[in-house]
Amino acid sequence: MKNKQVKSAMLCMLISMSSISAYAAGSKDTGLLIEAGAGIGYSSNVYHSPAAPYVDLAAPGSPTVTPIVQSGMFIPMNVVADYKTRSGFDMGYKFGGDYFLGKTVSNANTYDHDVTLGKLSKFGRAASKSSFYVGVFAGVHRKLYVERDTGEEKVTRVGNNISNRYNYKDTGFEAEFKTTLSGMKFVVNASLATLTYDTPVGISSLTHSLNKFGGSVSIPVIGKTVKVKLGYDYKSRDYDFRHSRGLDARLLRSNPLLSYTYQTLSGQLSWKANRNLTLMVDGEQLARTDKFAGYNDYTRNKVKLRARYKFSNDAFVRAKLSYSKTDYANAFAFENTLAAKKTSNTALASLKAAHHLSSLGEPTLWVKLDYKKVTANDLRYDYKLTEAALGGDWTF
């Protein structure tokens, strides 16, 4: 079984690469750009399982649970295709997925297909150039709902399989305006979308509408050396079937349908230390509001440090560190009113190196190492993992 999975994954990858190459080769004069990539990776904790036994205060009888931390190999794959016409119409397709090798870790497989169709209009002089994009999009997304402690498909207490709960299709409309004034770059964007989730037996569907509005301004402080970027984003999710929790943590059908709003304030300071080294510091505060009783209100503060060193136009190394803290004003760990107020911290570290080759089809070869640790007092979501991967990206 395992050999068949490996062979099928490699076959799909080779067929995709060869067909893309053939298609792109005949379309160079029509504004078609295609990028494709694949690699091989290892994850130390495929299902984000807790590392130690814990008492599950959300389950009847508060049993002690001993998670099974599973590791495995995976194949990351991606394809991006973009076709632009002379009149400004833009058609795009994007695929991304992780294919895990082995029966015990195959429930972690994910993929996303996204298509876009829109028109980009450019106007203005060089010093105040502007653009406006308007378009529609659609997508298909797959991610199994699993027991984090075992990796098995999620089943309700009465035996209904609800592993399809996170699979969804989305359709929507998006627009973006960009302009430059007095050296400052302004961006305003908005989108309206409907996310239609599968309907599992015995539990509410996650189908909802998602509306976004936001913008940013990039300000040069010292020429092209030091820049500041400030941003604001507003987002709302209005669910069609899922109900809100009351302040007693109970999820009742008599409660109103769930509705969340999110507001994010962000700032970034970037410094181009020299022709090769760029440093960035990002700060962000996200506030979520539950429109009913406020049970799931939270505030998340995040800071991120990044450094990118360019050895040449063909090679670079990038490092990233981030830390975030999430505090719930009213929610309880395990959704149990006898537990403490819910809180969690997330630490991330990432290192990536890439080198573009001018032979063998001119691929960009890359290697990446990631570490993540989540510390939560709801111990079902307390975990750590390390992932390493290497691969290549081709542009046609």
URLINTA-V13704 format. One line per field, one symbol per residue. phi: phi as a letter, one per 30 degrees, with the letter a starting at -180 (. if undefined). psi: psi as a letter, one per 30 degrees, with the letter a starting at -180 (. if undefined). burial: I if it has 16 or more other C-alpha atoms within 10 Angstrom, else O. A space follows every 10 residues. Layout:
phi->???
psi->???
burial->???
//
This chain:
phi->.ddddddddd dddddddddd dddddcbdcc icbbbbbaab bbbdadchdd dbebcddcce ihddccdcdc cacbcdbabb bbbccddjdb cbbbbbabcd ckddcdddeb abcbbbbabc ccajdedbdb bbcbabbaab bbaddbdddb idddbddcjd dbdddcdabb babbbbbbab bhicccbbba abbccccecd dibddceacb cbaaaabccd cbhcdbbbbc bbbbbbbcdd bdcdcdddid ccddddddbc bbbbcbbbcc bddadccbcb bcbabcbcbd ddciecdbbb cbbbcbbbcc dadcbabbbb bbbbbcbcdb dceihcddcd ddaabbcbbb bbbbbcccbh ihdcdbbbbb bbbccbdddd ccababbbab abbccc
psi->eeeeeeeeee eeeeeeeeee eeeeeggfgg gkkkkkllak lkkfieghkk flkljjffkk filkkjljkk lllljkkkkk kkkklfffkk klkkkklkjk jkefgfffkl lkkkklkakk kklllefhkl lkkklllllk kkjkjljfff glkkklfggk jgfgffklkk kaklkkkklk khfkkkkkll kklkjjlljl kglklgklkj kkkallkkjk eibgekkkkk lkkkkkkjkf fkllklfggk jkffllkkkk kkkkklkkkk jjeaffkkkk kkkkkkkkkj fdfgegklkk kkkkkkkkkj eaffklkkkk klklkkkkef lkkghjffll kkllkkkkkk kkkkkkkglh ghljklkkkk kkkkjkfjff gjlllkkkll alkkk.
burial->OOOOIIOOIO OOIOOOIOOI IOOIOOOOOO OIIIIIIIII IIIIIIIIII IOOIIIIOOO OOOOOOIIII IIIIIIIIII IIIIOOOOII IIIIIIIIII IIOIIIIIII IIIIIIIIII OOOOOOOOOI OIIIIIIIII IIIIIIIIII IIOIOOOOOO IIIIIIIIII IIIIIIIIII OOOIIIIIII IIIIIIIIII IOOOIIIIII IIIIIIIIII OOOOOIIIII IIIIIIIIII IIIIIIIOIO OOOOOIIIII IIIIIIIIII IIOOOOIIII IIIIIIIIII IIIIIIIIII IIIIIIIIII OOOOIIIIII IIIIIIIIOI IIIIIIIOOO IIIIIIIIII IIIIIIOOOO OOIIIIIIII IIIIIIIIII IIIIIIIIII IIIIII
//
